[in-house]
Amino acid sequence: MRALVYTAPLCVSLEERPRPKLESGEVELTVVAAGICGSDISGFLGHSRRRIPPLVLGHEFVGRTKDGRRVVANPLVSCGRCNACLSGSQNLCSSWRLLGMDTTQGCYAEFLAIPETQIYEIPDSLSDISAVLAEPLANIVHLFRIASPQPFFRMGIIGGGTMGALALLTALRLGVREVLVQDVSEERLATVRAMGATLAVNAATEEGRGEALHFAGRGMDLVLDASGSANARQAAFDLCRPGGLVVLLGMATEKSEIDFVTSIRKEHRVATSFAYTPVDFERSLALLKAGEIDLSPWTKELPLAQGQRAFDLMTKSPGDTLKMLLRVS
């Protein structure tokens, strides 16, 4: 089968690989289309300790079963037996694994093996572009379930990429009053303005940072760091009101310093959000089936054979492209 293999930092190549061998309980899927995630980009750049070449990356996909059913899959596979799984926190499983990470091959290939329990049938009315968002959107559903914002809340989002944009669209459906988005890309700022952000500012400029602080006033009720850079994390705390909640989602940087004394005096609440549970995945898919979340105007598609070009585009000059879709078969 054809597979796009991560062979070295900044390099992927199309190779012939054996079809996957099925373990007990697994099914083989034909991959139709696959999305490039921020974590795949991190691996491509050589920043991920858990994505070591050679490896087939990718965990967002639309496929078909051998009997022709069109499906998506929850790519986060948990054991189902540990305390976390039994309590409904499968994302905290003691032995979770993800497609395209460690030794588990991903979906940038013509065929994929995955436990049958992970697949969800989807209607033909749901486009590939929308269906591939089930996994990233599940992360957003999960973080809002953790945050449980009050009605008419004010929200800040640091990072206007895919996750920030999905958080914005979801917040608008949860009754957010005002949304402030910070980013360093003028193209992405223009995109989130078109999506409905109340204010979108360039955090790379002193003027933009000042405008954000002025708009925030005493601070936003909920601030999400969807970036994970050191500056983004501190900005999330800076924009949060006394007694407000900061949610850390982005993982661009493993370690960073925070002015905790100021935040302690403001009695900031802090939550971290990792991945999603099967319930979150199902709710994400329901939102997409209902047409309530749509990134199709900001999605670009390229064939699997142009995987290097796709990754180069997303790492060097994404412009207003929030999601890259690789057409596999």
Backbone bond lengths (Angstrom), bond angles and torsions (degrees), N, CA, C in turn:
res aa  C-N    CA-C-N  psi(-1)  N-CA   C-N-CA  omega(-1)  CA-C   N-CA-C  phi
1 M - - - 1.462 - - 1.518 109.87 -
2 R 1.338 115.81 156.58 1.457 120.30 175.38 1.526 109.19 -82.03
3 A 1.336 116.00 139.47 1.461 120.96 177.56 1.520 109.27 -145.53
4 L 1.328 115.41 141.78 1.461 120.95 175.20 1.523 106.80 -91.12
5 V 1.332 116.18 114.19 1.464 121.39 -171.89 1.528 110.35 -108.90
6 Y 1.324 114.96 129.62 1.468 121.35 172.02 1.524 106.91 -76.07
7 T 1.333 116.90 111.30 1.458 121.48 -172.62 1.526 113.75 -104.58
8 A 1.332 116.76 -23.09 1.466 121.87 -179.54 1.518 106.96 -169.83
9 P 1.337 119.07 159.77 1.464 119.59 176.66 1.528 111.38 -50.45
10 L 1.326 114.97 130.59 1.469 124.10 179.56 1.520 113.62 71.98
11 C 1.322 117.42 15.27 1.464 119.42 -176.88 1.530 111.90 -139.96
12 V 1.338 116.22 126.50 1.459 122.86 169.51 1.521 107.12 -129.06
13 S 1.328 116.56 149.07 1.462 118.96 -179.57 1.523 109.92 -143.68
14 L 1.335 115.17 150.05 1.460 121.45 179.54 1.526 108.47 -82.14
15 E 1.348 115.92 124.77 1.454 121.21 -177.71 1.522 110.61 -132.61
16 E 1.316 115.95 163.04 1.458 121.61 171.25 1.524 108.16 -92.89
17 R 1.319 115.71 127.58 1.465 120.82 -179.66 1.520 110.04 -132.54
18 P 1.328 118.45 155.08 1.471 120.31 177.63 1.526 110.74 -64.56
19 R 1.316 116.81 148.29 1.456 120.16 173.49 1.532 109.28 -63.47
20 P 1.323 117.02 150.19 1.473 119.34 -175.85 1.523 112.42 -66.04
21 K 1.333 115.20 146.20 1.453 120.80 173.70 1.524 108.60 -89.62
22 L 1.321 116.05 132.51 1.461 120.44 -175.70 1.526 111.02 -84.27
23 E 1.341 115.00 130.70 1.460 121.39 171.53 1.525 108.64 -89.89
24 S 1.302 116.78 172.55 1.462 121.53 179.76 1.531 110.64 -57.70
25 G 1.312 116.61 129.51 1.462 121.69 178.32 1.511 114.82 85.41
26 E 1.334 117.53 -2.17 1.460 120.69 -178.32 1.521 111.51 -94.40
27 V 1.323 115.02 156.34 1.453 122.24 173.64 1.527 108.54 -126.40
28 E 1.316 115.78 155.27 1.460 120.38 175.58 1.518 108.92 -96.46
29 L 1.321 115.36 131.50 1.458 121.63 177.25 1.515 109.65 -115.26
30 T 1.319 116.40 144.46 1.458 121.59 169.17 1.520 107.18 -88.21
31 V 1.312 117.70 120.93 1.462 121.44 -178.19 1.526 108.72 -80.46
32 V 1.327 115.41 125.62 1.461 121.52 -179.95 1.529 110.50 -93.58
33 A 1.322 115.94 -48.93 1.465 121.47 -178.99 1.516 108.76 -149.57
34 A 1.343 115.77 149.77 1.469 120.81 -177.55 1.523 109.86 -139.13
35 G 1.316 115.94 143.45 1.460 121.17 -179.89 1.513 111.75 -97.49
36 I 1.317 115.66 151.29 1.466 121.37 173.65 1.525 108.02 -95.30
37 C 1.325 115.73 120.88 1.470 122.79 -177.96 1.526 109.80 -97.67
38 G 1.303 116.11 161.22 1.460 120.48 175.96 1.509 112.46 -58.91
39 S 1.345 117.27 -33.99 1.467 119.78 178.49 1.526 111.06 -71.04
40 D 1.334 117.53 -31.75 1.465 120.16 174.10 1.527 109.98 -65.10
41 I 1.331 115.74 -39.70 1.464 120.57 178.15 1.526 110.00 -64.04
42 S 1.338 116.58 -40.69 1.462 120.51 177.22 1.519 110.57 -59.09
43 G 1.350 116.16 -43.29 1.452 119.81 176.97 1.518 112.05 -63.31
44 F 1.328 116.13 -45.37 1.473 122.37 179.38 1.526 111.05 -57.24
45 L 1.325 116.83 -37.60 1.462 121.08 -179.50 1.526 112.74 -77.69
46 G 1.337 116.13 -8.76 1.458 119.80 -179.27 1.509 113.53 85.41
47 H 1.347 117.04 19.76 1.459 121.19 -175.99 1.534 113.54 -96.48
48 S 1.331 116.72 -5.45 1.464 119.92 -174.90 1.528 110.74 -105.94
49 R 1.311 116.11 122.71 1.466 120.63 178.33 1.521 111.92 -72.66
50 R 1.329 117.42 -14.16 1.458 120.82 -177.05 1.529 112.77 -106.05
51 R 1.313 115.55 8.73 1.470 120.61 174.21 1.526 107.49 -127.10
52 I 1.315 114.82 91.43 1.463 122.13 -173.60 1.531 108.76 -109.61
53 P 1.332 118.49 127.54 1.464 120.14 179.32 1.533 111.36 -69.02
54 P 1.347 116.38 152.31 1.465 127.27 -1.92 1.527 110.63 -82.49
55 L 1.316 116.36 136.76 1.465 121.41 -177.34 1.519 109.92 -153.77
56 V 1.328 115.92 138.78 1.456 121.35 171.23 1.525 107.35 -84.50
57 L 1.314 117.00 112.71 1.462 121.87 -178.04 1.537 110.42 -81.20
58 G 1.332 114.93 -179.44 1.460 121.32 171.18 1.509 114.73 102.01
59 H 1.347 116.17 135.83 1.466 120.80 177.19 1.532 113.12 -143.72
60 E 1.330 118.22 -0.87 1.459 121.67 176.57 1.529 107.74 -105.42
61 F 1.335 117.90 119.29 1.462 116.81 -176.68 1.525 113.21 -158.61
62 V 1.314 113.68 162.22 1.460 123.98 170.29 1.520 106.32 -118.79
63 G 1.326 117.53 135.56 1.455 119.76 -178.56 1.516 112.06 -144.19
64 R 1.335 114.50 -175.00 1.465 121.27 176.34 1.522 109.62 -132.72
65 T 1.323 115.33 143.17 1.454 121.31 174.77 1.521 109.09 -79.67
66 K 1.330 116.51 170.66 1.464 120.12 -179.89 1.527 112.27 -62.29
67 D 1.341 116.83 -27.82 1.464 119.23 178.35 1.527 112.29 -90.78
68 G 1.351 117.25 11.56 1.455 120.76 170.97 1.511 116.46 92.16
69 R 1.321 118.10 0.62 1.462 119.44 179.35 1.524 110.42 -71.20
70 R 1.323 115.08 138.09 1.466 121.36 179.72 1.525 107.75 -89.76
71 V 1.352 116.88 129.22 1.464 120.06 -171.36 1.522 111.70 -142.31
72 V 1.327 114.29 160.17 1.458 122.58 162.01 1.521 105.92 -119.09
73 A 1.323 116.73 170.05 1.461 119.11 -178.48 1.517 111.05 -140.10
74 N 1.317 115.21 143.57 1.456 121.86 169.38 1.523 106.47 -75.80
75 P 1.339 118.69 110.97 1.464 120.63 -173.29 1.520 114.44 -83.66
76 L 1.338 116.87 -3.33 1.468 120.72 179.30 1.528 107.60 -93.13
77 V 1.314 116.13 105.28 1.459 121.66 -174.38 1.521 109.58 -98.57
78 S 1.329 116.46 120.98 1.466 121.67 -179.61 1.523 109.42 -109.51
79 C 1.339 115.67 167.44 1.467 119.66 -174.25 1.521 112.82 -78.48
80 G 1.344 117.31 -28.72 1.455 121.03 -179.66 1.513 114.46 79.72
81 R 1.330 117.29 1.68 1.464 119.74 -173.75 1.525 113.98 -123.20
82 C 1.336 118.20 -22.51 1.468 119.81 -176.86 1.531 110.15 -75.39
83 N 1.332 116.77 171.92 1.464 121.29 -177.50 1.530 111.81 -59.71
84 A 1.351 115.94 -40.47 1.464 119.20 -179.71 1.528 111.07 -62.52
85 C 1.317 116.85 -46.69 1.466 120.29 179.63 1.529 111.33 -62.50
86 L 1.320 116.43 -44.41 1.464 120.49 -177.76 1.523 112.38 -67.05
87 S 1.354 116.45 -21.89 1.468 119.76 178.14 1.527 112.06 -93.68
88 G 1.331 117.29 3.55 1.466 120.62 177.71 1.513 114.12 90.71
89 S 1.334 117.77 9.45 1.468 121.18 178.79 1.533 109.24 -108.88
90 Q 1.327 115.17 62.65 1.469 119.60 -175.85 1.525 112.05 -62.62
91 N 1.328 117.51 -23.08 1.471 120.46 177.33 1.522 112.22 -68.51
92 L 1.322 117.18 -16.39 1.460 122.29 179.24 1.526 111.83 -105.70
93 C 1.311 116.30 16.19 1.471 122.75 179.43 1.525 110.34 -51.59
94 S 1.316 116.22 142.80 1.465 120.33 -178.34 1.524 112.22 -71.01
95 S 1.331 118.11 -14.45 1.470 120.18 -179.04 1.530 111.67 -139.30
96 W 1.335 116.39 36.61 1.468 118.71 179.80 1.525 110.75 -63.62
97 R 1.317 114.65 152.99 1.457 120.48 173.68 1.520 108.91 -138.96
98 L 1.306 115.37 154.47 1.458 121.88 -176.10 1.517 109.02 -127.96
99 L 1.319 116.03 140.44 1.459 119.56 174.56 1.524 109.76 -56.64
100 G 1.319 116.77 138.54 1.460 120.94 177.09 1.508 114.47 77.28
101 M 1.332 117.22 22.77 1.468 121.11 -179.53 1.524 109.47 -141.05
102 D 1.312 116.15 148.98 1.469 121.96 -179.62 1.541 109.14 57.07
103 T 1.319 117.25 -120.07 1.469 119.94 -179.55 1.527 113.02 -104.71
104 T 1.331 116.71 5.83 1.466 120.89 179.85 1.522 109.51 -90.90
105 Q 1.320 115.99 117.09 1.460 120.50 -178.05 1.535 110.46 -69.61
106 G 1.333 115.19 146.23 1.450 121.14 -175.57 1.518 113.95 -95.66
107 C 1.325 114.50 -163.21 1.465 121.21 -168.91 1.523 114.41 -99.60
108 Y 1.330 118.78 6.51 1.466 119.16 175.73 1.524 109.16 -82.89
109 A 1.316 114.96 58.34 1.458 122.45 -177.50 1.525 108.29 -155.03
110 E 1.325 116.32 161.75 1.467 119.79 -176.98 1.524 112.64 -69.14
111 F 1.342 116.77 -30.59 1.458 120.41 -178.46 1.526 110.04 -132.41
112 L 1.330 114.53 151.12 1.462 120.86 -174.64 1.521 109.14 -144.57
113 A 1.325 116.62 141.28 1.463 121.99 174.23 1.523 109.03 -106.59
114 I 1.342 115.76 132.55 1.465 120.09 -179.09 1.522 108.89 -153.68
115 P 1.345 118.93 147.88 1.467 119.82 177.47 1.527 111.35 -56.39
116 E 1.311 115.90 137.21 1.470 120.71 -177.37 1.520 111.56 -60.23
117 T 1.334 117.12 -28.26 1.468 121.15 -179.42 1.531 112.63 -66.03
118 Q 1.337 117.69 -14.74 1.468 120.99 -175.84 1.523 113.08 -90.10
119 I 1.338 118.95 -8.62 1.463 119.52 -171.76 1.525 112.13 -96.01
120 Y 1.342 114.43 149.70 1.460 123.10 179.76 1.525 108.61 -131.68
121 E 1.307 116.27 125.42 1.460 119.89 178.33 1.525 109.60 -73.48
122 I 1.329 116.82 142.01 1.463 121.36 -179.37 1.521 110.07 -127.77
123 P 1.329 117.07 152.40 1.473 120.30 -179.24 1.524 111.33 -78.62
124 D 1.320 116.27 157.54 1.462 120.95 177.77 1.523 111.90 -65.27
125 S 1.330 116.56 -20.55 1.466 120.29 179.28 1.527 112.72 -69.51
126 L 1.327 116.49 -17.86 1.468 120.77 178.70 1.526 108.11 -90.86
127 S 1.318 117.29 114.80 1.461 121.63 -176.24 1.521 111.00 -67.17
128 D 1.336 116.08 159.07 1.462 120.50 175.79 1.527 110.72 -59.38
129 I 1.332 116.42 -39.49 1.463 121.68 -178.88 1.522 110.94 -59.63
130 S 1.328 116.40 -40.06 1.464 119.92 179.11 1.529 111.48 -78.66
131 A 1.322 116.61 -42.45 1.462 120.34 -175.47 1.520 112.44 -61.86
132 V 1.326 117.00 -34.39 1.460 120.22 -177.73 1.526 111.72 -68.57
133 L 1.342 116.73 -12.88 1.462 121.07 179.04 1.528 112.99 -82.72
134 A 1.319 117.56 -5.05 1.466 119.79 -176.51 1.524 111.64 -55.68
135 E 1.328 116.80 -42.15 1.470 119.47 -178.21 1.529 112.99 -71.72
136 P 1.343 120.38 -52.15 1.471 117.71 179.28 1.527 113.02 -62.65
137 L 1.335 116.89 -37.28 1.464 119.29 179.36 1.524 111.35 -66.51
138 A 1.331 117.51 -30.86 1.471 120.40 177.73 1.525 110.98 -59.91
139 N 1.342 117.39 -34.39 1.461 121.10 175.49 1.530 111.20 -60.75
140 I 1.317 116.05 -40.16 1.470 121.07 -179.12 1.519 111.08 -71.60
141 V 1.327 116.85 -42.33 1.464 120.61 175.69 1.523 109.91 -56.98
142 H 1.331 116.27 -42.65 1.466 120.94 -179.10 1.528 111.54 -64.08
143 L 1.330 117.90 -44.91 1.470 119.25 -176.19 1.527 111.30 -67.38
144 F 1.345 117.11 -35.32 1.461 118.12 177.92 1.527 110.69 -71.56
145 R 1.324 117.32 -29.73 1.464 119.74 175.69 1.522 109.57 -66.44
146 I 1.342 116.99 -37.61 1.465 120.88 176.06 1.531 110.69 -68.01
147 A 1.331 116.31 -45.19 1.465 121.09 -174.59 1.523 112.79 -71.87
148 S 1.341 117.54 -34.32 1.471 122.60 -178.80 1.522 112.20 43.94
149 P 1.335 118.84 60.10 1.465 120.51 -176.55 1.521 112.55 -64.72
150 Q 1.334 115.15 150.09 1.453 121.30 177.50 1.527 110.12 -77.11
151 P 1.340 118.23 158.20 1.466 120.08 178.36 1.531 111.88 -56.67
152 F 1.324 115.90 146.96 1.472 123.30 176.04 1.526 112.17 61.27
153 F 1.334 116.49 33.27 1.461 120.41 -179.14 1.526 111.02 -74.83
154 R 1.320 115.12 157.20 1.461 123.00 173.48 1.519 107.56 -104.30
155 M 1.321 116.39 135.31 1.459 120.00 -172.58 1.517 111.85 -130.53
156 G 1.322 115.40 142.25 1.456 121.94 170.80 1.514 109.48 -113.13
157 I 1.322 117.12 140.42 1.460 122.37 177.76 1.525 107.79 -126.45
158 I 1.322 115.96 120.82 1.460 120.87 177.85 1.522 107.62 -99.67
159 G 1.322 116.34 110.31 1.458 121.62 -177.09 1.511 110.92 109.31
160 G 1.329 116.40 113.48 1.457 121.00 -176.94 1.519 113.90 -103.12
161 G 1.350 117.46 26.44 1.455 120.96 176.46 1.515 111.42 -77.72
162 T 1.323 116.79 -156.06 1.463 120.80 -175.94 1.521 112.30 -57.93
163 M 1.330 117.69 -49.34 1.460 120.19 -176.54 1.522 111.24 -68.49
164 G 1.335 116.90 -40.56 1.462 119.52 176.97 1.515 111.61 -62.22
165 A 1.329 116.57 -41.78 1.469 120.63 179.76 1.521 111.11 -66.02
166 L 1.328 117.04 -42.23 1.464 119.94 177.69 1.528 110.93 -64.58
167 A 1.338 116.77 -37.32 1.467 120.12 177.08 1.525 110.65 -64.18
168 L 1.327 116.81 -39.87 1.465 121.08 177.82 1.519 110.67 -61.66
169 L 1.334 117.37 -50.64 1.461 120.72 -178.42 1.522 111.58 -62.17
170 T 1.335 116.65 -37.81 1.467 120.08 179.22 1.525 111.14 -70.48
171 A 1.334 117.10 -41.53 1.463 120.99 179.19 1.524 111.20 -59.89
172 L 1.324 116.78 -38.53 1.466 120.60 179.25 1.527 111.29 -62.82
173 R 1.325 117.17 -26.87 1.467 120.85 178.30 1.520 112.12 -88.52
174 L 1.325 116.43 -9.15 1.464 120.68 178.45 1.527 112.36 -98.47
175 G 1.328 117.28 2.28 1.456 120.19 177.50 1.505 114.90 90.36
176 V 1.335 117.49 26.77 1.463 119.85 177.01 1.524 110.09 -61.96
177 R 1.328 116.30 143.35 1.461 120.87 -179.05 1.526 111.26 -85.08
178 E 1.335 116.10 -49.06 1.458 122.14 179.53 1.525 108.77 -142.15
179 V 1.335 116.53 143.41 1.463 120.69 177.65 1.525 109.48 -128.67
180 L 1.328 114.52 123.93 1.454 122.20 174.86 1.523 108.35 -105.02
181 V 1.330 117.51 128.27 1.463 121.87 178.18 1.519 109.52 -119.17
182 Q 1.337 115.36 132.20 1.463 121.63 174.65 1.519 109.52 -113.85
183 D 1.321 116.53 137.22 1.459 121.96 174.09 1.519 107.04 -154.74
184 V 1.334 116.75 175.83 1.463 120.40 178.45 1.527 111.26 -113.67
185 S 1.335 116.54 4.64 1.463 121.94 -179.95 1.524 109.89 -109.94
186 E 1.321 116.70 121.34 1.464 120.01 179.38 1.525 111.27 -64.74
187 E 1.346 117.46 -33.27 1.463 119.74 178.31 1.521 111.05 -64.13
188 R 1.331 116.93 -43.75 1.466 119.32 179.86 1.524 111.58 -70.93
189 L 1.296 117.30 -33.37 1.468 119.90 176.09 1.521 110.33 -63.84
190 A 1.337 117.44 -40.48 1.460 120.90 176.95 1.529 110.20 -63.16
191 T 1.330 116.33 -37.59 1.460 120.98 -179.71 1.521 111.42 -65.49
192 V 1.327 118.01 -47.68 1.470 119.33 -178.14 1.529 111.24 -69.39
193 R 1.335 117.38 -27.68 1.474 118.59 173.04 1.526 110.01 -63.22
194 A 1.335 115.85 -43.50 1.467 120.39 178.90 1.525 111.30 -64.53
195 M 1.333 116.86 -28.24 1.469 120.91 179.39 1.522 112.97 -78.04
196 G 1.328 117.11 -16.86 1.459 118.86 178.07 1.502 116.20 121.36
197 A 1.337 118.43 10.73 1.469 119.77 176.34 1.527 109.44 -61.69
198 T 1.321 116.33 137.31 1.466 120.81 178.32 1.518 110.26 -66.33
199 L 1.323 116.21 -41.81 1.463 122.23 178.24 1.515 108.33 -147.02
200 A 1.335 116.67 135.38 1.466 122.17 176.58 1.518 107.55 -129.66
201 V 1.338 116.17 122.41 1.460 120.18 -173.69 1.525 111.41 -126.67
202 N 1.331 114.71 152.70 1.456 121.08 178.99 1.527 109.25 -87.80
203 A 1.338 115.32 110.05 1.462 120.58 -177.23 1.517 112.62 -74.68
204 A 1.335 117.89 -5.34 1.458 120.65 178.05 1.518 111.91 -80.08
205 T 1.341 117.34 -10.92 1.461 121.04 -179.07 1.516 110.73 -113.36
206 E 1.315 115.91 147.69 1.469 120.53 177.48 1.521 110.29 -63.00
207 E 1.323 116.08 -36.99 1.467 120.21 178.62 1.525 110.96 -62.56
208 G 1.343 116.87 -42.88 1.456 120.83 179.85 1.512 112.12 -64.90
209 R 1.319 116.86 -43.37 1.467 120.04 179.50 1.520 110.91 -64.85
210 G 1.321 116.24 -38.96 1.463 120.05 178.37 1.518 111.60 -66.29
211 E 1.324 116.61 -39.68 1.463 120.71 178.72 1.525 110.80 -63.52
212 A 1.339 115.90 -38.39 1.465 120.06 179.06 1.525 111.25 -64.91
213 L 1.322 116.95 -45.83 1.464 120.70 -179.58 1.520 110.92 -64.42
214 H 1.341 116.81 -38.29 1.464 120.49 178.18 1.525 110.68 -64.26
215 F 1.329 115.80 -43.39 1.471 120.06 179.86 1.526 110.81 -65.51
216 A 1.336 116.24 -40.14 1.466 120.04 -178.18 1.517 111.52 -65.24
217 G 1.346 117.80 -30.37 1.460 120.24 -179.20 1.514 110.56 63.44
218 R 1.331 117.30 -122.62 1.470 120.21 176.78 1.519 111.60 -71.96
219 G 1.342 116.70 -8.94 1.455 120.22 176.58 1.514 113.16 124.14
220 M 1.325 115.32 161.69 1.454 122.32 179.54 1.525 109.65 -88.30
221 D 1.325 116.16 151.67 1.467 120.83 -179.35 1.522 112.14 -67.28
222 L 1.334 115.32 -40.59 1.462 121.75 -177.50 1.522 107.70 -135.20
223 V 1.340 116.35 128.72 1.463 120.26 177.18 1.519 108.46 -126.23
224 L 1.320 115.22 127.16 1.455 122.15 -179.85 1.521 110.23 -107.28
225 D 1.326 115.93 127.76 1.470 119.96 169.74 1.517 107.29 -94.93
226 A 1.343 115.43 105.63 1.460 121.02 179.71 1.517 111.35 -99.34
227 S 1.320 117.05 9.59 1.459 122.03 -177.34 1.525 111.64 -104.99
228 G 1.314 116.15 -62.79 1.453 120.09 -179.23 1.513 114.36 97.92
229 S 1.341 117.53 2.03 1.463 119.19 174.18 1.529 108.62 -77.59
230 A 1.334 116.59 162.20 1.462 120.50 -178.80 1.525 110.95 -60.58
231 N 1.326 117.51 -44.74 1.464 120.92 -179.74 1.516 111.57 -64.11
232 A 1.342 116.13 -38.65 1.465 120.15 -178.60 1.525 111.05 -65.77
233 R 1.317 116.82 -41.31 1.467 119.64 -179.79 1.520 111.40 -63.37
234 Q 1.322 117.22 -43.98 1.461 119.39 179.32 1.525 110.36 -66.14
235 A 1.332 116.86 -37.99 1.465 120.43 179.41 1.522 111.28 -61.52
236 A 1.338 116.58 -35.32 1.462 119.88 178.78 1.529 110.72 -61.73
237 F 1.325 116.74 -42.94 1.463 120.11 177.91 1.527 111.00 -68.74
238 D 1.327 117.06 -38.51 1.465 120.63 -179.03 1.523 112.26 -61.95
239 L 1.326 116.85 -32.39 1.467 121.13 -175.66 1.523 113.34 -91.38
240 C 1.331 117.36 -4.82 1.459 120.75 -175.50 1.532 110.94 -87.74
241 R 1.310 116.90 137.51 1.465 121.59 179.84 1.527 111.09 -72.24
242 P 1.321 118.59 160.34 1.464 120.56 172.32 1.533 109.87 -56.46
243 G 1.304 116.25 129.34 1.462 120.45 -178.81 1.516 113.95 82.38
244 G 1.340 117.50 -1.14 1.453 121.00 -179.18 1.517 112.73 -81.66
245 L 1.331 115.49 179.44 1.456 121.70 -174.84 1.526 111.22 -116.40
246 V 1.322 115.47 129.57 1.468 122.33 172.09 1.523 107.97 -105.62
247 V 1.342 116.59 126.48 1.463 121.33 177.52 1.520 108.66 -111.35
248 L 1.321 116.77 123.20 1.460 123.18 -179.21 1.522 109.45 -100.46
249 L 1.327 115.41 115.06 1.461 121.94 -178.85 1.525 111.71 -116.91
250 G 1.333 117.30 -41.96 1.458 121.69 -175.39 1.516 112.85 -67.44
251 M 1.332 115.14 144.91 1.466 120.11 -178.02 1.522 112.18 -127.93
252 A 1.326 116.78 33.93 1.468 120.06 -178.48 1.524 112.09 -63.68
253 T 1.333 116.98 -36.06 1.461 122.14 -178.52 1.530 108.80 -122.97
254 E 1.330 116.18 134.13 1.464 118.82 -178.60 1.520 112.58 -70.93
255 K 1.344 117.83 -40.18 1.461 121.66 -177.01 1.519 109.76 -131.16
256 S 1.328 115.62 143.71 1.464 120.30 175.57 1.525 109.26 -158.26
257 E 1.326 115.84 155.20 1.461 121.18 179.32 1.530 110.36 -89.07
258 I 1.314 115.62 142.98 1.464 122.76 177.24 1.523 108.50 -128.98
259 D 1.321 117.14 142.37 1.464 121.95 175.27 1.531 108.05 -76.97
260 F 1.331 115.28 79.77 1.458 119.44 -174.11 1.526 112.80 -72.10
261 V 1.324 119.43 -29.07 1.467 120.05 -179.82 1.527 110.42 -59.64
262 T 1.338 116.25 -45.59 1.469 119.78 177.75 1.520 110.61 -61.66
263 S 1.332 116.59 -42.67 1.463 119.64 -178.59 1.523 112.14 -69.69
264 I 1.327 117.20 -34.09 1.461 119.52 175.74 1.527 110.05 -63.39
265 R 1.313 116.04 -42.25 1.472 119.66 179.25 1.534 111.77 -67.12
266 K 1.314 116.48 -25.13 1.465 119.86 176.23 1.532 111.92 -90.45
267 E 1.317 116.16 -1.84 1.468 122.87 -179.62 1.525 111.18 53.00
268 H 1.328 114.57 45.03 1.460 119.17 175.38 1.526 110.45 -64.16
269 R 1.301 115.87 139.47 1.458 120.92 169.04 1.529 107.27 -94.68
270 V 1.311 116.79 142.14 1.458 121.60 -177.01 1.522 109.45 -127.76
271 A 1.326 115.73 131.70 1.461 121.20 175.51 1.519 108.68 -130.46
272 T 1.307 115.92 143.91 1.460 120.40 171.57 1.520 107.58 -108.50
273 S 1.322 115.92 148.94 1.461 120.27 -178.01 1.517 108.87 -130.21
274 F 1.343 116.15 124.87 1.458 120.87 -179.75 1.518 110.51 -126.52
275 A 1.302 116.29 120.50 1.460 123.75 171.42 1.536 111.94 57.97
276 Y 1.333 117.17 -132.63 1.459 121.00 -168.84 1.521 108.35 -169.88
277 T 1.315 116.25 166.10 1.462 122.32 174.60 1.533 108.25 -106.90
278 P 1.337 118.12 169.64 1.470 119.18 175.60 1.530 113.20 -56.02
279 V 1.319 117.45 -35.00 1.470 120.39 177.47 1.525 110.48 -63.00
280 D 1.327 117.41 -43.16 1.463 121.26 178.02 1.528 110.52 -62.04
281 F 1.340 116.16 -41.46 1.466 120.58 -179.55 1.527 110.41 -62.37
282 E 1.321 116.67 -43.70 1.461 120.85 179.92 1.531 111.21 -64.67
283 R 1.327 117.33 -39.83 1.467 120.15 178.85 1.521 110.90 -68.64
284 S 1.320 116.74 -36.26 1.460 120.87 175.93 1.520 110.27 -60.80
285 L 1.311 115.96 -46.79 1.462 120.61 -179.28 1.526 110.89 -63.07
286 A 1.330 117.18 -36.45 1.463 120.85 178.11 1.529 111.47 -63.80
287 L 1.343 116.84 -40.16 1.465 120.70 177.28 1.520 111.31 -61.99
288 L 1.331 116.37 -40.58 1.463 120.65 -179.06 1.525 111.00 -70.69
289 K 1.323 117.24 -40.15 1.473 120.44 177.60 1.520 110.82 -61.88
290 A 1.327 116.53 -34.77 1.468 121.12 -179.33 1.525 112.07 -79.06
291 G 1.333 117.30 -6.30 1.462 121.15 179.84 1.510 113.92 73.86
292 E 1.344 117.48 22.39 1.460 120.27 -175.99 1.530 113.09 -85.93
293 I 1.319 117.09 -18.52 1.464 121.63 178.07 1.525 108.09 -125.80
294 D 1.329 116.71 126.40 1.466 119.84 -174.97 1.529 110.72 -143.91
295 L 1.330 116.30 119.56 1.460 121.16 174.83 1.526 111.87 -112.64
296 S 1.333 117.14 11.28 1.466 119.70 -174.58 1.525 113.85 -57.83
297 P 1.355 120.34 -34.54 1.468 117.94 178.44 1.523 113.52 -65.51
298 W 1.326 116.61 -17.57 1.464 120.83 -176.99 1.533 111.61 -117.39
299 T 1.344 115.68 26.18 1.458 121.99 179.48 1.522 110.21 -112.08
300 K 1.322 116.73 136.98 1.458 122.40 177.25 1.526 108.51 -118.32
301 E 1.325 117.31 145.73 1.459 121.75 -178.83 1.522 111.02 -122.87
302 L 1.334 115.48 135.10 1.463 122.51 175.05 1.529 108.62 -136.31
303 P 1.337 118.04 153.51 1.465 119.78 177.08 1.526 111.27 -70.54
304 L 1.332 115.81 156.36 1.460 120.94 -179.10 1.527 111.62 -55.85
305 A 1.331 116.10 -34.81 1.465 120.24 -179.18 1.517 112.51 -63.23
306 Q 1.335 117.24 -19.18 1.462 121.22 177.71 1.533 111.01 -103.10
307 G 1.328 115.86 31.70 1.457 121.02 -178.75 1.520 113.44 -59.27
308 Q 1.334 117.58 -39.56 1.463 120.01 178.41 1.522 110.37 -61.17
309 R 1.318 116.50 -44.27 1.464 120.42 178.63 1.523 110.87 -62.36
310 A 1.334 116.09 -40.32 1.464 120.56 -179.39 1.524 111.07 -62.28
311 F 1.326 116.84 -46.50 1.462 120.31 179.83 1.525 111.23 -67.47
312 D 1.326 117.28 -38.64 1.465 120.09 177.60 1.515 110.74 -61.37
313 L 1.319 115.87 -42.18 1.463 120.24 179.86 1.524 111.42 -62.56
314 M 1.328 116.38 -46.16 1.465 120.09 -176.03 1.522 112.57 -71.66
315 T 1.327 118.04 -24.14 1.467 120.29 -179.48 1.518 113.02 -94.24
316 K 1.325 117.36 -25.43 1.461 119.76 -174.14 1.524 113.77 -108.50
317 S 1.322 117.89 -39.46 1.470 119.24 -176.51 1.522 111.32 -152.15
318 P 1.349 117.01 66.88 1.465 119.15 -177.70 1.521 114.19 -67.94
319 G 1.349 116.96 -24.21 1.462 119.08 -177.40 1.516 109.91 59.29
320 D 1.345 116.38 -128.06 1.465 119.31 179.92 1.524 111.77 -96.52
321 T 1.349 117.31 11.96 1.465 120.45 177.78 1.536 109.83 -77.18
322 L 1.333 115.61 118.17 1.458 120.18 -179.65 1.525 112.01 -99.37
323 K 1.325 116.38 -24.61 1.456 119.88 179.99 1.524 109.27 -139.76
324 M 1.336 114.93 130.43 1.462 121.38 175.23 1.530 107.82 -105.52
325 L 1.332 115.26 127.10 1.455 121.29 179.44 1.524 108.80 -109.80
326 L 1.323 117.00 126.67 1.453 122.67 174.83 1.522 109.21 -96.80
327 R 1.324 116.51 121.01 1.466 120.41 178.29 1.532 107.69 -83.20
328 V 1.309 116.83 115.71 1.457 121.24 -173.25 1.529 111.20 -94.57
329 S 1.331 117.10 -50.47 1.463 120.41 -179.88 1.519 109.80 -149.70
